């Protein structure tokens, strides 16, 4: 019997070679509040059903960790698909589409002859519970990429077939759950008993798979209705359907056919039309003097503000951009987070009193000297930037707290027009593998920060959880208060960002804890065929990240 030395939390134990990581994890599960989903073996992520082969150091990944929660989510999607194809006759299903997130859930639609009813959803949910209770294993197998394409053609999963037509890797990993086989971008749990927390509810034309959150991995909350956001997401999906580019495979096909320049032109024209529509809406909404623009990191707020200002000028306005960041308190007065780091995303990092005094004075017709924040010295400076609002003047104010009335508490609501902007990708990998909005924004930010701030991809990945926490606290709760929403995602952008992101991701050392995320993103970008940035207009939002913008961004 061959024994392997396994080091966990600095303590060495011996296990027989061939013991699964799942067996080892059971010895330690009581030390964790949440279920162990994966292990990190010598710095490499591994599924629990994998066997121990050599001496190693192990770390456990639970559902409260990013990789563990993604694994939980993938497992739940496959359980849902297995249940759907068992409850509904296959002949009545053309396609099950996992479209986008809505709150803590995933919105899905069903193409085919089956009619979504409350009773049907209940039957599917009962079957899902049955699958979980039977503790069905996820069985993984590897086949050649051409064979995978042929198999998914046979399964009538044509989006996956097209995806594999453009894969350069020689093999693909498939997962079988109780006789239903599918491909997923990422790892799976060992069996269904790990997937206890979920709900399934009808919504609009489809249904929502409700999930817990990383913060509360054992709690499933009721569906949070976000009609404004949902409408924006659906509009983007419909545009992708109209262009016949709903998935990465379809985009790659258009690239190989030489159509990318037309796609860029149409996408940019659509953006310009939407900007013009917003400007018209501002004009028709009354005497609004403050355009409040907010959105999560790397949404393209700065370029959006410039382009909206141009559209407002065509309507006779004189727009003046103001960055809320110029009202930062001095560095030494900035609040700190629980880790002792400056929390620049806190509302208390802004001198709210001075901001409101200046804006109120401007609204009353006074001349005001506006500040500029010096990020090198960490202090606010005054350099003679005087403003006075005339009849046609309008302030375009950009900052993460723009939708929060606590920032502009002294300004009448009727003087403000609120805009929420985010990069809500309308593209998915295939019908069952969605592209999270956060991935697109993270890649945007990595590329921009490496180019303009000298920040490494490693450092951007390391700070991203903190950025996300700030968004959850300061931006997302207020998005439904917006007068309108703008989706800044470009259907072609990841094919462009690929050439900028891959070199800096490859630069992350294998020994860094950020390497696992870098490896995941590299695998993700490998799905895309690359596209040159040469034909992208200089006013495009993507120029804010890759460079070459005609605006000062």
C-alpha positions in Angstrom: 0.0 0.0 0.0 1.5 3.3 -1.1 1.0 6.2 1.2 1.1 9.9 0.3 1.9 12.7 2.6 -0.7 15.4 2.6 -0.1 18.8 4.3 -3.2 20.7 5.3 -2.9 23.9 7.4 0.7 23.2 8.0 0.0 19.7 9.5 1.1 16.6 7.7 -1.1 13.5 7.4 -0.8 10.3 5.4 -3.5 8.9 3.1 -3.4 5.9 0.8 -2.7 6.7 -2.8 -5.9 6.7 -4.8 -8.0 8.2 -2.0 -10.3 10.8 -3.5 -10.1 14.4 -2.4 -13.8 14.0 -1.5 -12.8 11.4 1.1 -10.1 13.7 2.5 -12.4 16.7 2.6 -14.9 14.8 4.8 -12.3 14.7 7.5 -12.2 18.5 7.5 -15.7 19.5 6.6 -16.6 20.2 10.2 -14.0 23.0 10.3 -16.0 24.9 7.7 -19.4 26.6 7.9 -20.0 25.9 4.2 -19.7 22.9 1.9 -16.3 22.1 0.4 -16.7 22.1 -3.4 -13.1 21.8 -4.7 -9.5 21.5 -3.5 -6.3 23.4 -4.4 -3.6 20.8 -4.8 -0.1 22.3 -4.9 -1.6 25.5 -6.3 -3.8 23.8 -8.9 -7.6 23.6 -8.7 -8.9 20.0 -8.6 -12.4 18.4 -8.5 -13.2 16.3 -5.4 -13.7 13.0 -7.3 -10.1 13.2 -8.4 -7.7 10.7 -6.7 -4.6 11.5 -4.6 -1.5 10.5 -6.6 1.5 12.1 -4.8 2.7 14.0 -1.8 1.0 17.4 -1.8 -0.3 20.5 0.0 -4.1 20.8 0.0 -6.4 23.8 0.5 -10.2 23.5 0.6 -12.5 25.7 -1.5 -16.1 26.2 -0.2 -19.2 27.7 -1.6 -18.2 31.0 0.0 -15.2 31.2 -2.3 -15.5 32.4 -5.8 -14.4 29.2 -7.5 -16.5 27.1 -5.2 -19.6 29.2 -5.8 -19.2 29.0 -9.5 -18.9 25.2 -9.2 -22.2 25.2 -7.2 -23.9 27.3 -9.9 -22.7 25.0 -12.8 -23.9 22.0 -10.9 -27.3 23.5 -10.3 -27.7 24.4 -14.0 -27.0 20.8 -15.0 -29.5 19.5 -12.5 -32.1 21.9 -13.9 -31.4 20.8 -17.5 -31.5 17.1 -16.5 -34.9 17.7 -14.8 -36.3 19.7 -17.8 -35.4 17.0 -20.3 -37.0 14.4 -18.0 -40.2 16.3 -17.4 -40.7 17.6 -20.9 -40.6 15.4 -24.0 -37.4 16.1 -26.0 -39.5 16.6 -29.2 -41.1 19.6 -27.5 -37.7 21.3 -26.7 -35.7 23.1 -29.4 -33.4 24.8 -26.9 -33.0 25.7 -23.2 -31.3 29.0 -22.9 -29.6 30.3 -19.7 -29.7 33.9 -20.6 -28.5 36.3 -17.8 -28.4 36.9 -14.1 -31.3 38.6 -12.4 -30.6 39.4 -8.7 -29.3 36.2 -7.2 -30.9 34.0 -9.9 -30.4 33.1 -13.5 -33.1 33.9 -16.0 -33.8 31.1 -18.5 -36.1 30.6 -21.5 -37.4 27.5 -23.3 -37.6 27.4 -27.1 -40.0 24.9 -28.6 -43.6 23.6 -28.3 -43.6 23.4 -24.5 -45.6 26.1 -22.8 -44.3 27.5 -19.5 -46.8 27.3 -16.7 -46.7 27.5 -13.0 -47.6 23.7 -12.8 -44.8 22.8 -15.3 -42.2 24.8 -13.3 -43.4 23.0 -10.1 -42.9 19.6 -11.8 -39.4 20.5 -12.9 -38.6 21.7 -9.4 -39.8 18.4 -7.9 -37.6 16.5 -10.3 -34.7 18.6 -9.3 -35.2 17.9 -5.6 -35.4 14.2 -6.5 -32.1 14.3 -8.3 -30.5 16.0 -5.4 -31.9 13.6 -2.9 -30.7 10.6 -4.9 -27.1 11.9 -4.7 -26.4 11.3 -8.4 -22.7 11.5 -9.3 -21.4 13.9 -12.0 -19.4 11.6 -14.3 -16.7 13.3 -16.3 -15.2 12.1 -19.6 -12.8 13.5 -22.1 -13.3 13.2 -25.9 -11.7 14.7 -29.0 -12.9 18.2 -30.0 -14.2 17.1 -33.4 -16.1 14.2 -31.8 -17.6 16.7 -29.3 -18.9 18.8 -32.2 -20.4 15.8 -33.8 -22.0 14.7 -30.5 -23.6 18.0 -29.8 -25.0 18.1 -33.4 -26.6 14.7 -32.5 -27.9 16.2 -29.3 -29.3 19.2 -31.3 -27.2 21.6 -29.2 -26.1 23.5 -32.2 -24.6 26.5 -30.3 -22.2 24.0 -28.7 -21.5 22.4 -32.0 -20.5 25.8 -33.5 -18.4 26.6 -30.4 -16.3 23.4 -30.9 -15.8 24.1 -34.5 -13.4 27.0 -33.5 -11.7 25.3 -30.5 -7.9 24.8 -30.9 -7.5 22.4 -28.0 -7.5 18.7 -29.0 -10.0 17.5 -26.4 -13.1 18.5 -24.4 -14.4 17.5 -21.0 -18.1 16.5 -20.9 -20.2 15.8 -17.8 -22.9 13.2 -17.6 -25.7 13.5 -15.0 -28.1 10.6 -14.8 -27.8 10.0 -18.6 -27.9 13.6 -19.7 -24.5 14.8 -21.1 -23.4 18.4 -21.5 -20.3 20.6 -21.7 -19.5 23.3 -19.1 -16.9 26.0 -18.8 -15.4 25.0 -15.5 -15.5 22.3 -12.8 -18.4 20.4 -11.2 -19.2 19.1 -7.7 -18.7 15.3 -7.2 -22.5 14.6 -6.8 -25.9 16.2 -6.4 -26.1 16.0 -2.6 -23.9 19.1 -2.5 -26.7 21.1 -4.2 -29.3 21.6 -1.6 -30.2 25.2 -1.8 -32.2 26.5 -4.8 -35.7 27.4 -6.1 -37.3 27.6 -9.5 -40.0 30.2 -10.2 -41.8 31.4 -13.4 -40.9 34.9 -14.6 -42.0 36.8 -17.7 -41.7 34.5 -20.7 -39.4 32.1 -18.9 -38.3 31.1 -15.4 -35.6 31.9 -12.9 -33.2 29.5 -11.2 -32.9 31.1 -7.8 -29.6 30.5 -6.0 -27.9 31.5 -2.8 -25.1 34.0 -2.7 -21.4 33.7 -1.8 -22.2 35.8 1.2 -25.0 33.5 2.3 -24.4 30.2 0.6 -27.2 28.4 2.5 -29.9 31.0 2.0 -32.2 31.3 -1.1 -34.1 34.6 -1.0 -37.3 35.3 -3.0 -36.9 36.7 -6.5 -36.0 40.4 -6.4 -38.0 42.1 -9.1 -35.8 44.5 -11.1 -38.0 45.5 -14.1 -35.7 48.3 -15.4 -32.6 46.1 -15.4 -34.5 43.1 -16.8 -35.9 45.2 -19.7 -32.4 46.5 -20.6 -31.0 42.9 -20.5 -33.8 41.6 -22.7 -33.4 44.4 -25.2 -29.7 43.5 -25.5 -30.5 39.9 -26.0 -33.1 40.7 -28.6 -30.5 42.8 -30.5 -28.1 39.8 -30.4 -30.8 37.6 -31.8 -31.6 40.1 -34.5 -27.9 40.1 -35.5 -27.8 36.3 -35.2 -24.9 36.6 -32.8 -26.1 35.2 -29.5 -23.0 33.1 -28.7 -19.3 33.0 -29.1 -19.5 30.4 -31.8 -21.8 32.6 -33.9 -19.4 35.6 -33.4 -16.4 33.5 -34.4 -18.3 32.4 -37.5 -19.0 36.0 -38.5 -15.3 36.8 -38.0 -14.1 34.0 -40.3 -16.6 35.2 -42.9 -15.0 38.6 -43.0 -18.0 40.4 -41.5 -16.4 41.9 -38.4 -16.1 45.4 -39.8 -19.8 45.5 -40.5 -20.6 44.2 -37.0 -18.4 47.0 -35.5 -20.2 49.7 -37.6 -23.7 48.5 -36.7 -22.9 48.1 -33.0 -21.4 51.6 -32.8 -24.3 53.0 -34.8 -26.7 51.4 -32.3 -24.8 53.0 -29.4 -25.0 56.4 -31.0 -28.7 56.0 -31.6 -29.3 55.1 -27.9 -27.2 58.1 -26.8 -29.3 60.4 -29.0 -32.5 58.8 -27.5 -31.2 59.5 -24.0 -30.4 63.2 -24.9 -33.9 63.6 -26.3 -35.4 62.1 -23.2 -33.5 64.5 -21.0 -34.8 67.4 -23.1 -38.4 66.3 -22.9 -38.2 65.6 -19.1 -38.2 69.3 -18.1 -35.6 71.7 -16.7 -33.0 69.1 -15.5 -29.7 70.8 -14.6 -27.9 67.8 -13.2 -27.3 64.6 -15.2 -26.2 62.0 -12.6 -24.3 59.1 -14.2 -23.3 56.1 -12.1 -22.3 52.5 -12.8 -19.9 49.8 -11.7 -16.2 49.8 -12.4 -15.1 49.7 -16.1 -18.5 50.4 -17.5 -17.2 53.2 -19.7 -18.7 56.0 -17.7 -16.1 58.6 -18.9 -16.5 58.0 -22.6 -20.3 57.8 -22.2 -20.3 61.2 -20.5 -18.4 62.7 -23.3 -20.5 61.2 -26.0 -23.8 62.1 -24.2 -22.4 65.7 -23.9 -22.0 65.8 -27.7 -25.5 64.7 -28.2 -26.8 67.3 -25.7 -24.9 70.0 -27.6 -26.8 69.1 -30.8 -30.0 69.9 -28.9 -28.7 73.3 -27.8 -27.4 72.5 -24.4 -24.0 73.6 -23.0 -22.9 70.5 -21.0 -20.1 70.7 -18.4 -18.5 67.5 -17.1 -17.9 67.1 -13.4 -16.3 64.1 -11.7 -17.5 63.4 -8.2 -14.0 62.1 -7.5 -12.8 65.7 -7.5 -14.7 66.0 -4.2 -12.7 63.3 -2.4 -11.8 64.2 1.1 -8.1 64.6 1.7 -6.3 61.2 1.9 -5.7 61.3 5.6 -9.5 61.8 6.2 -10.5 58.9 3.9 -12.4 56.1 5.7 -10.8 52.6 5.9 -12.3 49.2 5.3 -12.2 46.2 7.6 -8.7 45.3 6.3 -7.3 48.7 7.1 -7.2 49.9 3.5 -8.5 53.2 2.3 -12.1 52.7 1.1 -12.4 55.1 -1.8 -15.8 53.6 -2.7 -17.4 54.6 0.5 -19.8 57.6 0.3 -17.9 59.0 3.3 -14.8 59.3 1.1 -16.6 62.2 -0.6 -16.9 65.7 0.9 -20.7 65.6 0.6 -21.3 68.9 2.3 -19.0 70.8 -0.1 -20.5 69.0 -3.1 -24.0 70.0 -2.1 -23.0 73.6 -1.3 -21.4 74.0 -4.7 -24.3 72.4 -6.6 -26.9 74.3 -4.7 -25.0 77.6 -5.4 -24.8 76.7 -9.1 -28.5 76.0 -9.2 -29.3 79.4 -7.6 -27.2 81.2 -10.3 -24.1 81.8 -8.3 -20.5 81.6 -9.6 -18.7 78.6 -8.0 -15.0 77.6 -8.2 -14.9 73.8 -8.7 -12.1 71.7 -7.2 -9.7 69.2 -8.8 -8.5 66.3 -6.8 -4.7 65.6 -7.0 -4.4 61.8 -6.8 -0.6 62.1 -6.3 -0.7 64.3 -3.2 -4.1 63.1 -2.0 -5.5 66.6 -1.7 -8.1 68.7 -3.3 -6.9 71.7 -5.2 -8.5 74.9 -6.7 -7.1 76.1 -10.0 -9.5 78.8 -11.1 -12.2 76.5 -12.6 -15.1 78.8 -12.2 -18.6 77.9 -13.3 -22.0 79.7 -13.5 -25.0 78.1 -15.0 -26.9 79.9 -17.7 -30.2 78.8 -19.3 -28.6 76.3 -21.6 -25.9 75.1 -19.2 -26.2 71.6 -17.8 -23.9 69.6 -15.5 -22.9 66.1 -16.5 -21.9 64.5 -13.1 -20.1 61.1 -13.2 -19.4 59.0 -10.1 -20.2 55.7 -8.5 -22.7 57.4 -6.0 -24.6 59.4 -8.7 -27.8 57.5 -8.2 -27.8 57.7 -4.4 -29.8 60.8 -3.3 -27.6 60.9 -0.1 -24.8 62.3 -2.4 -27.0 65.1 -3.7 -29.5 65.5 -0.8 -29.9 69.2 -1.2 -30.8 69.2 -4.9 -34.5 68.9 -5.8 -35.3 65.5 -7.5 -36.9 67.3 -10.4 -33.5 69.0 -11.2 -31.8 65.6 -11.6 -31.8 63.1 -14.4 -30.3 59.8 -13.3 -28.5 57.3 -15.7 -27.3 53.9 -14.8 -24.6 52.5 -17.1 -23.1 49.0 -17.1 -21.5 46.5 -19.5 -24.3 44.0 -19.7 -23.0 41.5 -22.2 -25.6 40.1 -24.6 -23.2 37.4 -25.7 -23.0 33.9 -24.1 -20.5 31.1 -24.6 -23.3 28.8 -25.6 -26.9 28.1 -24.7 -26.0 26.8 -21.2 -22.8 28.7 -20.4 -23.3 32.4 -19.8 -20.7 35.1 -19.7 -20.9 37.0 -16.4 -21.0 40.8 -16.7 -18.2 40.9 -14.1 -15.8 39.0 -16.3 -16.1 41.5 -19.1 -15.6 44.4 -16.8 -12.6 42.8 -15.1 -10.9 42.2 -18.4 -11.6 45.8 -19.4 -10.1 47.1 -16.2 -7.0 44.9 -16.4 -6.2 46.1 -19.9 -6.8 49.8 -19.0 -4.9 49.7 -15.7 -1.9 48.0 -17.3 -1.8 50.6 -20.0 -2.6 53.8 -18.1 -1.5 53.1 -14.5 1.2 50.5 -14.8 -0.9 48.2 -12.6 -0.2 44.5 -13.1 -3.0 42.1 -14.0 -2.1 40.3 -10.7 -2.8 43.5 -8.7 -6.1 44.2 -10.6 -7.3 40.6 -9.9 -6.3 40.9 -6.2 -8.3 44.2 -5.7 -11.3 43.0 -7.7 -13.2 41.4 -4.8 -12.9 44.7 -2.9 -14.2 46.6 -5.9 -17.1 44.2 -6.2 -18.0 44.6 -2.5 -18.1 48.4 -3.1 -20.4 48.0 -6.1 -22.8 45.7 -4.1 -23.0 48.3 -1.4 -23.0 51.6 -3.3 -24.3 51.1 -6.8 -26.5 48.1 -7.4 -29.1 49.0 -4.7 -29.9 52.2 -6.5 -29.9 51.1 -10.1 -33.7 50.8 -10.3 -34.0 54.5 -9.3 -32.4 55.5 -12.6 -34.5 57.4 -15.2 -32.8 55.3 -17.9 -30.2 52.6 -18.3 -27.4 52.3 -20.9 -25.7 49.1 -21.8 -22.1 49.8 -22.7 -21.2 46.2 -23.7 -20.0 45.7 -27.3 -20.8 42.4 -28.9 -17.4 42.2 -30.5 -15.3 43.6 -27.6 -13.9 40.4 -26.1 -12.4 39.4 -29.4 -10.6 42.8 -29.4 -9.6 42.7 -25.7 -8.2 39.2 -26.1 -5.0 40.4 -27.7 -4.3 43.0 -24.9 -5.4 40.8 -22.0 -3.6 37.5 -22.8 0.0 38.8 -22.5 -0.6 40.4 -19.1 -2.4 37.3 -17.8 0.4 35.0 -18.9 2.7 37.3 -16.9 1.1 36.1 -13.6 3.4 33.6 -11.9 2.1 30.2 -11.1 3.0 30.6 -7.4 0.7 33.6 -7.0 -2.8 33.0 -5.5 -4.1 35.1 -8.4 -2.9 32.5 -10.9 -6.0 30.4 -10.6 -8.2 33.3 -11.7 -5.7 34.2 -14.5 -5.8 30.6 -15.8 -9.6 30.7 -15.8 -9.7 34.0 -17.8 -7.1 32.7 -20.2 -9.3 29.6 -20.9 -12.3 31.9 -21.3 -10.5 34.1 -23.8 -9.4 31.0 -25.8 -13.0 30.6 -27.0 -12.7 33.8 -29.0 -11.0 34.5 -32.3 -9.0 37.6 -32.1 -9.9 40.8 -33.9 -7.7 43.8 -34.7 -8.5 47.2 -33.1 -7.6 49.0 -36.2 -11.1 49.7 -37.5 -12.7 50.6 -34.1 -13.8 54.3 -34.1 -11.9 56.7 -31.9 -15.0 57.6 -29.9 -15.9 54.0 -29.1 -16.3 53.1 -25.5 -13.8 50.3 -25.9 -11.1 52.9 -26.7 -11.3 54.0 -23.1 -9.6 50.7 -22.2 -7.4 49.8 -25.2 -6.3 53.4 -26.0 -6.6 55.6 -29.0 -9.7 57.5 -27.8 -10.4 61.0 -29.1 -11.6 61.9 -25.6 -9.5 62.6 -22.6 -10.1 59.4 -20.7 
